[in-house]
């Protein structure tokens, strides 16, 4: 991971307008380095340059609500995907193929979505 971070930092040094480099750095800092502050900074830069903030999420294949258990939230038919937040919309894509979009929500629809704790 450290070598990948160095290479992405070098890419940004050469051309700071590369949102994909910021996106990947955000994912690395969030999921592999557990550094939420740096992850947020990188994702904000990605958004600034037309990219996205990326989060690995779990959800139910049938869009059912999760059940609360003593271990946390439990999906009846769990699936993993990528939530890609862009300016004006959010996309949910397959984990194995981030280009295969499952669902899209426009900014005006976000107000209608219930949030889970």
N, C-alpha and C positions, 0 to 999 in steps of 0.2 A: 504494500500500500504506500509506503513512504516513497518508493521510486516513482510510482504513478503520480503522487502528489507533486513531486519535483518536476516531472515532465509536463503536467498540466499547468503548474506555475510558470514554467518556461514558455509554454505556448501563450499564456496570457501576457507575459512580458513582451513577447514578440508582436502580439496583436491583442490588445485588451478588449476588442469588440467581438470576442468569440463566446457566445452564450453557452455553447455546449461544454466548454471547459469548466465554466462556473457551475453548470448543472452537475457534472460528474464530481467536482470537488465537494459540492453540497451533499451529494449522496454518500461519498466516502467519509466526510466528517460526521455525518449523522449516523450512518449505519455501521461504520467500521472503526471510527475513532471515538465515537460517543462524545463529540464536541459540538454541542447544540449551538453555541455562540458562533463558531466558525461556519457551521452548516447554514445558519440563517444569513450570515453575511454573504456567503457565496451564492445562495439562492436569490437574495435581493439583487446581486449584481447580474445574475442570469436574467431576471425579469427586466432589469434596467436596459439590457441589450437585446431584448426581444425573445429571450428564452423562457424557460419554465422552472418552477420549483418542483422537485420530484420526491415522492414519498412512496415507499412500499407499504401497501395496505392489505388487510384481509377483509373479505366480505362474503355474503351468502350468495350462491349461484342463483337462487330464486328470489333474491332481494328481500328476504325475511329479516326481521329484527333478531339480534342475538339474544340468547338467554343468559341471565346473570347466574353465575355459580360462585362458589367460594374461591375458585381459582381465577375468576375474572369473567370476561364475556366469551360465550361459546356460540359459534355459528353452527346451524344444523347441517349445512352443506358448504363447508368452507372453500374459499378460493383466494389466491394471492394475486394481486395486480399492482400496477403502478398508477398512482394518482399524479397527474401532471397539471399543475396550476399555472395558467398563463394569464396575461392581462385580458380580462373580459370573459374567461371561461375556464372550466376544469374538465379534464378528460380522464376517464378510467380505461386503462389498457391492460392487455394480457401481460402477465409477468414474464413469460418466455418470449413474447414478441411485442415489445412496447409500441410498435407501429400498428398493431391490431386493436383499434379502439372498440371498447365494449359499450361505453356510454359517454355522453357529453352533456354538460350543464352550462348554460350561458349565465352571465353575471346576474341578470334579472331573476333567474330561477333560484339562485343561491339563497335568497331570503326565505324561500319556502321549505328548504331542507331542514329537517330536525337534526339537532346535534346530539350525539351520544357522549356521556361523560367519559 
